[in-house]
Amino acid sequence: MKITPRAARIEPSATIAAAQRARQLKAEGVHVYDFTLGEPDFTTPEHICDAARVAIAKGQTHYTPSSGIPELRRAVARRYRETLDVPYEPNQVIVSNGAKHAIHNVLTALCGPGDEIIIPAPYWVSYSELAKLTDATPRIIATREENAFKMTPQELRGAITPRSRLLMLNSPSNPTGSVYSPDELRALGEVVLASDLVVMSDEIYEQLIYGDTRFAAFAALLPGLFERTVTVSGVSKTYAMTGWRIGWAAGPSDVAKAMDNLQSQETSNPCSISQHAALAAIEGDQSCVKQMRDEFTRRRRFVIDRLRQIPGLSLADPDGAFYAFFSVRGVLGKRLGDRVVEDSVGFCAAALDSAHVALVPGLAFGAEGYVRMSFAADMSELEAGLAALDKLVAGR
């Protein structure tokens, strides 16, 4: 059959591809230190699972409104108003089949042929591919390690053209773990308000921040940004609910309506049972979030310190999410195992083949010379995996 050009130009997810290669080795009986996928390694908290069981017992297994059950939309809106100072109303919240689906809805509702979508790099692997699905043009803007990979107002201003339609912003960031400060976001907001840009602010890691770092919702920072911003988030990362597939987008009422119409034709509603579980997550006991964040804090410190002990590797401290995005430029051109490593793809191939450590090359995130490591893994795996990587890089 003939594949359409739109479908043919979409690349498969690099993170999922890396995880698949690791799984193949595991199936062959090899112990792989798998640091590829971006999901908490914890089980979903029991009170959330209980809510799903109750929903099943009550027969809440049928179609819901395409935009989500009213109780969940109210809970999401209430959380934004009470904790993040963003005055969303329930009718401005569209619950979707995960945050990735929400991003697709935002881009499809707002962008099309002839538009440019500004994407600061490094970026989550799906951003550019989802942009292509709208027939808009991804405009990738490189950021600098010395700025913790955060776009500056000057870089944003220089990226804007007459075709610019939307800025994709991600804080805390996947893959870098960087978090924009409120002042840094305000400075970007000033540039946005001086242009015709709208913003999709991906805030899925909003509760996974460390130390004295402060999270701020982009839509709340300046008068006028609320009307220009669509916020995307969900329960996947905060509550270890990646497989439950519940995310949302919240924005101006006309955009929400367009996304609802789109979703009603694409998928109908998100899973009814998962919606009731998500409601319990948002409205229930939040101690589980702190427990998970405390454990990530411990792992983060270990991973940062251990990576810096490996010759030729370097990284900036990640202030959010659960990734270490480290430079491998200091080892390029050297032999690791049975190959000379020329780029991030080669580094990851050597790490997997010779040390059985699974990582994701920075090329997939628009940043050659870097590698992403997820520290959403048991401490014993992190210790052994980084020891194996150290042995490989040091040639011991």
C-alpha positions in Angstrom: 0.0 0.0 0.0 1.1 3.6 -0.5 1.9 5.4 2.7 1.1 9.1 2.8 4.0 11.6 2.9 2.8 12.9 6.3 3.0 9.4 7.8 6.2 8.5 6.0 8.2 11.5 7.4 7.4 10.7 11.0 10.3 9.1 12.9 9.6 6.4 15.5 10.1 7.5 19.2 13.8 7.2 20.0 13.2 6.6 23.7 10.9 3.7 22.9 13.3 2.3 20.3 16.1 2.4 22.8 14.0 0.6 25.4 13.1 -2.1 22.7 16.8 -2.8 22.1 17.3 -3.2 25.8 14.3 -5.6 26.0 15.8 -7.7 23.2 19.0 -8.2 25.1 17.0 -9.0 28.3 15.0 -11.6 26.3 18.4 -13.2 25.4 19.2 -13.6 29.1 21.5 -10.5 29.4 21.1 -8.4 32.5 20.7 -4.8 31.2 20.9 -1.7 33.3 18.0 0.1 31.6 18.0 3.8 32.0 16.0 4.7 28.9 12.3 5.2 29.6 10.9 8.3 31.3 8.6 6.7 33.8 8.7 6.3 37.6 9.7 2.8 38.7 7.3 2.9 41.6 3.9 1.2 41.6 0.8 3.4 41.5 -0.3 4.3 45.1 -2.8 1.9 46.6 -5.6 4.5 47.2 -5.5 5.3 43.5 -5.8 1.7 42.6 -8.6 1.3 45.1 -10.5 4.1 43.3 -10.2 2.2 40.0 -11.6 -0.9 41.6 -14.5 1.0 43.1 -15.2 2.5 39.7 -15.4 -1.0 38.1 -17.6 -2.3 40.9 -20.0 0.6 40.4 -20.2 0.0 36.7 -18.4 3.2 35.7 -17.1 1.4 32.6 -19.1 3.2 29.9 -18.6 6.2 27.7 -18.0 9.5 29.4 -18.1 13.0 27.9 -15.3 13.3 25.3 -13.6 16.0 27.4 -13.6 13.9 30.6 -15.9 13.4 33.6 -17.1 16.7 35.1 -15.6 15.8 38.6 -12.1 15.4 37.1 -12.3 18.6 35.1 -13.4 20.5 38.2 -10.6 18.9 40.3 -7.9 19.9 37.7 -9.3 23.5 37.4 -9.5 23.8 41.2 -5.9 22.6 41.6 -4.7 25.3 39.1 -6.6 28.0 40.9 -5.6 27.1 44.4 -2.0 26.0 44.1 -0.7 27.6 40.9 -2.7 30.8 40.7 -4.1 30.0 37.2 -7.8 30.8 37.0 -8.9 27.9 34.8 -12.6 27.0 34.8 -13.7 23.4 34.3 -14.9 24.0 30.8 -11.4 25.1 29.9 -9.9 21.7 30.8 -9.9 18.8 28.3 -8.9 15.4 29.7 -7.0 13.3 27.2 -5.4 9.9 26.7 -2.1 11.0 28.3 -0.2 14.3 27.9 1.2 13.2 24.5 -2.4 13.1 23.2 -3.1 16.5 24.8 -0.1 18.0 23.0 -1.3 16.5 19.7 -4.7 18.1 20.3 -3.1 21.5 21.1 -1.0 21.5 18.0 -3.8 20.3 15.7 -6.2 22.9 17.0 -3.8 25.8 16.6 -1.2 25.0 13.9 -1.3 24.1 10.2 0.5 24.4 6.8 2.6 27.5 6.6 3.0 27.9 10.3 6.3 27.6 12.2 6.5 26.0 15.7 9.4 27.2 17.7 11.0 24.3 19.7 14.0 25.0 22.0 16.6 22.2 21.8 17.2 19.9 23.6 13.5 18.9 23.4 11.4 15.8 24.1 11.6 13.5 21.1 8.0 13.7 20.2 7.7 17.5 19.9 9.1 17.8 16.4 7.2 14.7 15.1 3.9 15.9 16.5 4.5 19.3 14.9 5.1 17.6 11.6 1.7 15.9 11.8 0.0 19.3 11.6 2.0 20.1 8.4 3.6 23.0 10.2 7.3 23.4 10.2 9.3 22.7 13.4 11.8 25.6 13.9 14.5 24.1 16.2 16.5 26.6 18.2 19.7 25.4 19.9 20.2 26.5 23.5 23.5 26.5 25.4 24.8 24.3 28.2 26.2 27.3 30.0 22.6 28.6 30.3 21.4 25.2 31.6 19.8 24.6 28.1 17.2 27.3 28.8 16.1 29.6 26.0 17.0 33.2 26.6 14.7 36.1 25.6 17.3 37.1 22.9 17.2 33.6 21.4 13.4 33.6 21.3 13.2 37.0 19.8 15.7 36.0 17.1 13.7 32.9 16.3 10.4 34.7 15.6 9.5 35.2 11.9 6.3 36.3 10.2 5.3 32.6 10.1 5.8 31.9 13.8 2.6 30.6 15.3 3.5 28.7 18.6 6.3 28.2 21.1 6.6 24.8 22.8 7.9 25.4 26.3 8.9 22.6 28.7 9.8 23.2 32.3 10.9 21.1 34.1 12.5 19.8 31.0 12.8 16.4 29.5 15.6 15.6 28.7 17.8 18.1 30.6 16.0 18.5 34.0 16.4 22.2 33.7 13.7 24.4 35.4 13.1 28.0 34.3 12.9 30.4 37.2 9.8 32.7 37.5 11.9 35.6 36.4 13.3 33.7 33.4 9.7 32.8 32.4 8.5 36.4 32.8 11.3 37.5 30.5 10.2 35.0 27.8 6.6 36.1 28.4 7.5 39.7 27.6 8.8 38.5 24.2 5.6 36.4 23.6 3.3 39.4 24.5 5.3 41.6 22.1 4.6 39.1 19.3 1.7 37.1 17.9 2.9 33.9 19.4 0.8 31.5 21.5 2.5 29.1 23.9 2.0 25.4 24.7 3.5 25.0 28.2 4.3 21.4 28.9 4.4 21.2 32.7 4.1 17.4 33.2 7.0 17.3 35.7 5.7 20.2 37.7 5.9 18.4 41.1 9.2 16.7 40.5 11.6 19.5 41.5 14.5 19.5 43.9 16.2 21.7 46.5 15.3 25.3 46.5 14.1 25.3 42.9 10.7 26.9 42.5 8.1 25.9 39.9 5.9 28.5 38.3 3.0 28.0 35.8 3.8 30.1 32.7 0.1 31.2 32.3 0.1 32.9 35.7 3.2 35.1 35.4 2.1 38.2 33.5 -1.2 39.8 32.5 -2.1 38.6 29.1 -0.2 35.3 29.2 -3.3 33.4 30.4 -5.1 34.2 27.1 -2.0 33.2 25.1 -1.1 29.9 26.8 -2.4 26.3 26.7 -1.0 24.3 29.7 -0.4 20.6 29.3 0.1 18.2 32.3 -1.2 15.0 33.7 -0.9 12.3 36.4 1.7 10.1 34.8 4.9 11.3 36.3 3.6 12.7 39.7 1.6 9.6 40.7 3.5 6.8 38.8 0.5 6.4 36.5 2.1 6.3 33.0 0.0 3.3 31.9 -3.3 4.8 33.0 -3.0 7.3 30.2 -4.6 10.4 31.7 -3.3 13.9 30.8 -5.0 17.2 30.1 -4.7 20.5 28.3 -6.1 23.7 29.8 -6.5 27.0 27.9 -8.8 29.6 26.5 -12.4 28.4 26.1 -12.4 28.6 22.3 -9.3 26.4 22.1 -10.7 24.0 24.6 -13.8 23.7 22.6 -11.8 23.0 19.4 -9.8 20.3 21.2 -12.9 18.7 22.6 -14.4 18.5 19.1 -11.2 17.0 17.8 -11.0 14.5 20.5 -14.6 13.5 20.1 -13.9 12.4 16.6 -10.5 10.8 17.3 -10.8 8.8 20.4 -14.1 9.7 22.2 -13.3 9.8 25.9 -10.3 8.8 27.9 -10.6 5.5 29.8 -13.5 5.9 32.3 -11.8 3.8 35.0 -8.5 5.7 34.7 -10.4 9.0 35.0 -11.8 8.0 38.4 -8.3 6.9 39.5 -6.9 10.2 38.4 -9.6 12.0 40.4 -8.5 10.1 43.5 -4.9 11.0 42.8 -5.5 14.7 42.6 -7.9 14.9 45.5 -6.5 12.2 47.8 -3.5 11.9 50.1 -0.5 13.6 48.6 2.1 12.0 50.9 2.9 9.5 48.1 4.2 12.4 46.0 6.6 13.5 48.7 7.8 10.0 49.3 8.6 9.5 45.6 10.2 12.9 45.3 12.4 12.2 48.3 13.7 9.0 46.8 14.3 10.8 43.5 16.3 13.4 45.4 18.5 10.7 46.9 19.1 9.1 43.5 19.7 12.4 41.8 22.5 13.3 44.1 24.2 9.9 43.7 23.9 10.0 39.9 25.3 13.5 39.6 28.3 12.7 41.8 28.9 9.4 40.2 28.8 10.6 36.6 31.3 13.4 37.4 33.7 10.7 38.5 33.8 9.2 35.0 36.6 10.6 32.9 35.4 12.6 29.9 31.7 13.0 31.1 30.2 16.2 32.5 26.8 17.6 33.3 24.9 20.5 34.8 22.7 19.7 37.8 19.2 18.8 36.8 16.8 20.7 39.0 13.6 18.8 38.0 12.3 15.6 36.4 14.4 12.5 36.8 17.0 12.7 34.1 20.7 13.4 33.9 21.7 14.9 30.5 25.4 14.5 30.3 28.0 15.5 27.8 30.1 12.7 26.1 32.1 15.1 23.9 35.2 14.4 26.1 35.2 10.7 24.9 34.4 11.1 21.3 37.0 9.7 19.0 38.1 7.2 21.6 37.7 3.4 21.6 35.0 2.1 23.9 34.8 -1.7 23.9 35.0 -2.9 20.3 34.3 0.4 18.5 35.6 4.0 18.1 32.9 6.3 19.3 32.2 9.2 17.0 28.9 10.6 18.3 26.1 10.1 20.9 24.6 7.2 18.9 27.9 5.4 18.9 28.4 6.1 22.6 25.0 4.6 23.5 25.6 1.6 21.2 29.0 0.9 22.9 27.4 1.3 26.4 24.7 -1.2 25.5 26.9 -3.7 23.7 29.9 -3.7 26.0 28.6 -2.6 29.4 24.9 -3.6 29.0 23.9 0.0 30.0 20.9 1.3 28.0 20.8 5.1 27.4 19.3 7.4 24.9 21.5 9.5 22.5 21.2 13.2 22.6 20.8 13.3 18.8 17.2 12.2 19.4 16.6 15.3 21.5 18.2 17.7 19.0 21.5 17.9 21.0 24.4 15.9 19.5 27.2 15.2 21.9 25.0 14.5 24.9 23.2 11.4 26.4 20.1 11.1 28.5 20.0 8.8 31.5 16.8 8.3 33.5 17.4 7.8 37.2 13.9 6.4 37.7 15.5 3.1 38.6 16.4 1.2 41.8 19.5 2.5 43.6 21.2 -0.9 43.2 20.7 -0.8 39.5 22.1 2.8 39.3 25.1 1.9 41.3 26.0 -1.2 39.3 25.1 0.4 35.9 27.3 3.4 36.5 30.1 1.3 37.7 29.9 -0.7 34.4 29.8 2.5 32.4 32.8 3.9 34.4 34.8 0.7 33.6 33.9 0.9 29.9 34.9 4.6 29.6 38.0 4.3 31.7 39.1 1.2 29.7 39.5 -0.9 32.8 
